[in-house]
């Protein structure tokens, strides 16, 4: 009997251990792969997406492909179907880098040492690929502004000539100077071209003469400035040229900055020849998308979209706010947090897919940090009829909830939003609403297609666009609350018979000191490069809309200004004031059309 009892007790203990182990296994697997939104899963997803292994998920990199594969596998595991014609991936083209072509610079009329590309001069990234030759003119800071009563081109003819201009502006030490908005390379190049110059040579001001560095060859997200060569040349080369005329760069700069008067002149007997060539290298990147089909016979053909970008800055680029040796920018909050939100919501909705009326599409975009490239391409190459999309919810930087404060943008894009957001706020969030549908994230691409949007955001912080935006700073418990709130709000929209209405919200002044004074109402299309400024849409009631412009149009002339890209357009509108009427020429397909816009105040 004792032996039997001992064996029985052993078997009972063994059974208990086995049951406990089974229960532990069940609860552990539930904690990792639970359909519920959990802080643990949020932490683990972000930890991987923001790991050094993915090296900052730069658009076009091998590492962002790894991130895309991770997202795809999570979509598959949740039970989402591929949305891109049998694939989870949608490729799109983008300009990934610039390479030097054949660049030459020579002067005649005075003996000068040989000039070597990348040592003595460098082409500017947006230069046209041209060969030009002409007389040489010194044109001060290359600024022409009737508003500021300052014009380096007054009383001098630069038609078919090459101009030398200083970088910066006559008030370069004043951060609040009105000259600042006219100081960019692009604006000065556009001005020189519109004055008739064939080429422009930039030279550093005296504050840079000790190192006299040449600019980096870096793509800035816009096309070339057509019909002009643009280069930077070292001060020593230009000093050598000017010395024969008894002039010096230091003296000329001092004269202009002290008097605020131009000091432009023709450099007699001196000609320059420039051959500029910069080649744009095109690469491919991808969006990731999965779909859950709804079950209502009628509403299943309508689509609710969740979106988040999964790219970041790699080892840092021109968008980085970090100064120092290159480091990985892991982008835990920006935007591994939003990507994780996409994964958690896809898993949660998949667990109740039999109860869904409308269909849901989950999109992870790349190219956001380079100008909404992925989402812009997507809305113009949509896998289902885009007019059947009833709403888009965007998540970007939702991992740093502080003091329970949550910002929601786009709240004016539908009359339904504020009531639903307030009704579902059982988490006692301190909500801040912003009505505008356009903003610096991917929801803008959808709002441009007249789709109601909401954009969820927990705020900026000192780690924004810096290497220190790491996973260990994520508030995963706070993000769990944010995602449960987004789930509650979106579930009501997905299953409600009435779809959200669309409201056109007039854009307000950005508050930037140098923002244009006039409102046009155009929405840029960053997908692909064209010769001009391509529109993805226009704001209702705006000057552009009232004149008859529409999405797909390419503005090629604004008043007297030739438009090659968005920067040309931004410069051109700065020359006008509210109430002005301006002729605009656009390409619509293969046809050129002329419109007259009456400009409004911002």
N, C-alpha and C positions, 0 to 999 in steps of 0.2 A: 504493500500500500504506500509506504514511504516513497519507494522508487516511482510508483505511478504518479504520486502527488508531485514529486520533484520534476518528473518529465512533463507533467501537465503544466506546472508553473513555468518551466522553461519554454514550452510551446506557447503559453500565453504571453510571456515576455517577448518571445520572438515575433509573435503575431502583432503585439503592440508596437514593437520597433518597426516592423514592416509597414503597418498601417500609418505609423507616424511619419516614416520616410516617404510613403506614397503621398500623404497629406502635404508634407513639406514640398515634395516635387510639384504637386498640383498648385500649391499657393505660390511657389517660386516662379513656375511657368506663367501663372496668372499675372505676377507682378512685372514680368518682362514683356509678355505678349498679350496683356489684358486689353480687351476692347475699350476699357475705360481710359479716360484721360488721367494720367498719373504723373506726379512730379518725378518719380524714379525714371520713367520712360523718357520724359522730357530731358532730364539730366543726361541720360545715356546717349540719346540721339545727338544732343548738342556737343557732348564730349567727343564724339566721333567726327561730326561735321566741322568742328572747330579745332581739330587736332593738327599737330605739325605735319602729320602724314599727308594731309590734303593741301598744305602749303598755301593757305589763303584762298583757294578755289578761284583762281584768276580765270576770267573768260578765255576760252580757247585752249587752256592748259590740259595736260594729261590728268592733273589732280581733279579738275572739275568734272572730268569724265568719270572718275571714281565716285565722286559725290552723286553724279547722275545715276550711276549703276546702283548705288545704295538706295536712292529714292525709288527707283524702279522696282527693286526687290521688295521694298516695304509696301509699295502699291500692290504688287502681286500677292504678297502675303496677306494683305488686308482683303483681297478679293476684287480689286478694281480691274477693269478691262482696259486694254490700250485704246487710246482715243485717236491716234494719228494713223488711220488706215491700217490697222493691225500692228502698229508700233507704239511704244511708250515715248519715243523720241521724235522730235522735230528739229532738223538741222536748219540753221540760218547763217548767212555770210556776214562777215564784219571785217573791218580793217584792223589787223592785229599789230602791225608795226610798219615802220618806214625804213627804206634802204636808200643809200646814196646811189645816184646814177653817175653820169659823166659830168662833173662840175669843174668849170674853169673860170678864172678871173684874170684879166690883164688890163694894164693901163698903158697909154701911149702919150707922148709929149714930154715925158720926163723919165730919166733912168730910175728904175725902182727894183729892189730885190725881188726874186721870184716869190710868187704868192701861192701857197700850198693849201689845198682843201683840208679841213680839220686841224690845221696848224695856224694858218693866218686868216682863214675865212670858212664860213659854213653856210650852206643854203638854209633858209627858214623852212620849216616843215610844210607850210602851205604854198610855197612858191609854185608857179606854173612851170612846166617843163619847156623852157624856151631858150633861144639864143637871141640876145639883144646887144645893140651897140649904140652909143650916143655920147653927146657932150655931158660933162659932169657939172652938177649944181649942188652947192651946199644949201640946204633948206631947213636949217635950225632944228626944231623938234618935230617937224613934219605935221604940225597941227593947223587946222583951218576951222575957225569957229566964229560965226557972226555973233552968237550969243555972248561969247566971252570977249568980243572985240579984239580978237587975236588971229593973225593969219600969216604963217610962215611963207605962204605962196603969193602974198600980195606983191605987186610990182616986179614979178619975175616969171618968165615964161619957161615952163618945164616940159612942154610938148615934145615928145620923142627924145627926151633926155633921161639921164640917170641921176637920181637925187641921193645925197648923203644926208641922213638925219640922225640926231641923237635919240637914244632910248629915253624913257621916262618923260618928264614934262617940266615946264619952267618953274613949277612949285612942287618939285619932287619930294621935299621934306615936310610937306603939309598933307597929312592923311585925309583931310577933309576938303582938299582942293577940288574945285569943279573941273580942273584939267585932267583929273585921274581917269575919268571914263573915256578920254580921248587918247590915252597913252599906250594902248595895246599895239603890238606889232600888226595885228590884222587890220585894225582901224587905220593906222598910218599907211599901210600898204594900199588899202582901198582908196584912201584920199589921194595918194600919189597917182594911182592909176586913173582915177576920175579926173585929175588935173591934166592928164595926158602923158605922164611919165611912162617910160618903158621898163624902168627898173628902179629898185630902192636898195640902198646900202645902209644898214644900221651900225652905229658905233656906240660903245659904252660911254656913259658920262664919267666925270672925274672921280666920283666915289667908287668906281670899279676899276680905276686905271692900274692899281697895284697888282691885281690878279688878272684883269682883262679877260675873263673867261668867255668862251663862245657858248652859245645856247645849246641845249641838248636837242637832238633830232627826235621829236616825240609827237605822235599823232594826237591832235587835240579834239578829235571827234567831229570835225567839219571838213568840207571839201577845200580844194585849192582856190586861191584867189586868181582868177583867170587873167591872162594877157599881161602879166607883169612878172619880172624876175625879182626875187627878194632874197638878200643874203645879209649876213653880218660879217664885218671885217674888223680886225684888231686895230686898236688906236694907233699903234706904231706905223702901220701902213698908211693910214689917213694923215697922220702928222707929217709924214714924209712928203705927201702930196701938197699939203697946205703950206709947208714951209717956203716953197718957191713963190708964194704969194704974200709972204710976210704975215701969215696968219697962224694961229695955234688953236687947238681944240679947247684948251683951258680958257683962253681969252674970250673965244666966241661964246662958250657956255656961260661964263661970268657976265658978259655983256647982256645976253638975253635974259638970264634969270634976274638980274638986278633991274633992268629997264622994262622988262615984259614987252619988249619990242623986237620984231624979227631982225635978223642980220644975214639974210640970204644973199647969195651972189653966185654968178657964173664963174667957174674956175677956168679962165681963158686958156685955150691951147691944150686942154686935157680931155681926152676921150677914154671911155672905159668899155670893155666888152665882157659880157657875162653870159656864161652858159650854165643854166641851173637845171638840175634834174634830181627829183626825189620820187621814188617809186613806192606806191602803196601796196603792201603785201596783204592779200585777202586770206582769211582763214575761216574755219567753220566752228560754230559752237551749237549747243542744243538746249531746247526746252524739254521738260518732262511732263507728261500728262496722262492721267487715268480717269476713268468714268465709272460712275454707279448709275445704272439705268433706273428711272422711276417706274412706278407701277400703275399710275393713273392713266387710263386710255387716252385722255386728252392732254393732261399736264405733263406727261412723260416726254413730250416733244418740246418742252421748255426746259431751259438749263440754268442752274445756279452755279456760279464759278467761285471757287476759292483760289487765291493766288499768293505766292511769296517768291522772292528771288533768292537763289542759292549761291550766286557768285559773290566774290569779295575782291580785295585788292592784291591778292598774291603776296609778293614781297614788298608791296608798296608801289604806288605810281603817282601820277600828278595829283590824284585825289587824296593822297595821304596827308595827314596833319602832323606827321612825325618827322623830325629833323635829326638825321643821324645815319649811321651805317644801315644798309638794308636789313630788315628783319621781317619775319613772317607776320602778316596781318591776318590773324585767325578769324576775325569777324564772328565771334560767338553770338553777340546780340544782333549784329548787322551782317548776315541775317540768317545765321544758323537757327536763331530762335523762331523766326517766322517760318522757315522750312520745316522745323520740328512741329510747329503748329499745324502745318499742312498734313504731316504724317499722322499726328494724333487724331485730327479731325477725320481724316480718311478712314482710319481704323474704327473710330466710334460710329460714323455713319454707316460703314459697311456692316456693322453688327446689327443695325436696324433697317437694312436695305429693303426688307419686305414691306416696311411701313412708309417708304418714301413715295410721294406723289410726283414731284418733279425730278428730273435727272440732275446729278451733281458732277461737275468736272473739277478736278484738282490739278492745278498747273504750278510747276516750279520753273521760274524763268532764270535764264542767265543773261549777262550783258546789261543788267540794271545799272551797275556802277559806271558803265561807259555811256549811259544815256538812254535807258529803257529800251535797249536794242531788241532783247528777246520778246518782250511783251508787245512792242510795236510791230515786230514781224508777225507775231501770232495773230493779232487782231486783224491784220491784213491777209492772213492765210489761215483762216479759222477752220477747224475740222468739222464743225456743224454750222448750220445757218446762224450767223452771229446776231441776226435780228431776233432770234428766239432766246437769246440770253436775257434773263429777267433782272439779274443783279450780279455784282462782283464784289466780294469781300477780300481785301488785301491785308496781309500781315507783314509788317516790316519793323523790326526792333521792338519786340514785345517781351523781352526777357529781363527787364530791369525795373519791375514794378516797385515804386517807392511811395510810401504813405498812402497806398491804395488809390493812387491817381492814375487814371487812364484817359488818354486822348483819343477821340474818334473824329476823323475827318470825313467830309462828304455828307454830313448830316442834312444838308439842304438839297441834295440831289434827288430826294423823293420825299413826298409828304408823309410817308409811313414811318420814316426812320426814328424820329425823336420819341414818338409814343412807344414804339417797340423797345428801343434802347432803355428808356426809363422803366417801362413795365417789367423787363427781364432783369433788372439790376438788383437781384437778391443778395449780391455780394457787397453791397454798400460801397461801390466804387465812387470816388470823387470824379465824376465825368466832366470832361471839357469837350465841348462840341465846336467844330469848325465846319461851316456850311459848304465850303468850296469843294468842287469835284476834281480840280486839277491840283497837283502837288508833286513833290520830288520822289515819287515811287510809281509802281506799275499800275495802280488803279487809274492813273491819268490816261493810259492808252485805251482803257475800256470806256472811260467817261467821254473821251473824244468820239466814241461810236454811239453816243447817246444811251448809255447804259447806267442806271443808278449804281452808285458805289458807296462802300464804307471802307475806311482805312483805319486799322487799329494800331496804336503806337504808345509805348510806355515812356517815351521821352529820351532826349539826348543826355550825354554824360561825358566826362573828361576822357574816356577811353575811345570815344567815337573816332573811327578812321585812324586808329593807332594800334601798334602791336599789342597793347595791353588789353584789348577787347577779348578776353579769354573766358573759357567755360566756367572757371571757378568763381566768376563774379555774377553768374546768372542766378536770379531768384526763381528757382524752379517751382517752388510752392506758389509764388505769385503768378507765374505763367500758367500753372494749372488752373487757377481761378479765372484768369483772362480767357483761356481756351474754353472753359466750361460756359462762360458767359457768351462767347462767340457762338458756341454750339446752340445755346438756348435761343439766341436771337435769330440765327440762320435757320434753325429747324422750323420756326414759325413761318418764315418766308418761303421755305421749300414746300411746305404742306398747306399753305393758305391758298384758297381758291383764287382770290384776287391778287394779281401780281403788282409789285410796286410801280407807281407811276414815275416818269422821268421828269425832272425839273432842271432847266438850264440856269445855273447860278453865275451871275456876273462876277468876274474875277476882281478882287480888290487890289489896291496898291500893295506891292510886296514889302514896302517899308524900307527898301534899300535906298541908300542915299543917291546912287547914280542910276536909279531906275528911269526908263523913258517917261517923259511927261504925258505922252498920249497913249490911248488905248486903241488897239487895232482889233484884237479878238481872234488872232490866228493861233492855231495849235500845231507845233512842229511835228513832222514825221521824221524820226531818226533812222528808220529802217532803210538802209541802202543809200548810196551817194548819187546825187543828181546835180546838174549844173543849175543851181538856183536854190530857192528856199521852198521845200515841199511841205504842204499842209496835210496833216492827218484829219483836220476838221476845223471848224470855226465856231466860236461861241454865239449862241442865239442872241439876237438883238445887238450884236457888235457891229462896228463899222464894216468889217470884212463881210459879215453875213448880209447886212443891208445892201451892200454893193453887189452881191451876187457871187462872191468867192465861196468855194466849198472844198471839202476834203479831196485830195488827189491833185489839186492845182499846184503848179510850181511857179512862184513869183520870180520873174527874171529882171524886172525893172520896177523901181519905186521912185516916182518923180523923175529926177535926172540921174538917179543912182543906179548903176548896174548891180544886179544882185547875183552873186555866185553861190552864196551859202547863208546860213542863219546869222553869222556874224556881220556880213554885209547888211542884212536887213535890220539888225539891231542898231547898227551905226546910222543907217539911213533915216530911221524914224526919229532918232534923236535930234534931227535938224528941223523938226516940225513942232507946232503947238496945237492945242485943241482948237477946233474950228477950221483949221486949214483943210483945203480940198486938194487931193493929190491923185494923179493918174498912175495907175498900176497896170503893168502888163504881166499876164500869166500864160503859162503853157498848160493847156487842157488837152491831154492826149498829144496829138501832133499839131493842134491848132493853137495859134496865139490869139488871146483875147485881151481887150483893154477895158478896165473898170475905173470908175472914179469913187474914191473913198472920202467921206467927210469925217475927219478925225475927232475923237472924243477925249475928254479928260479921264485920267485914271481914277 
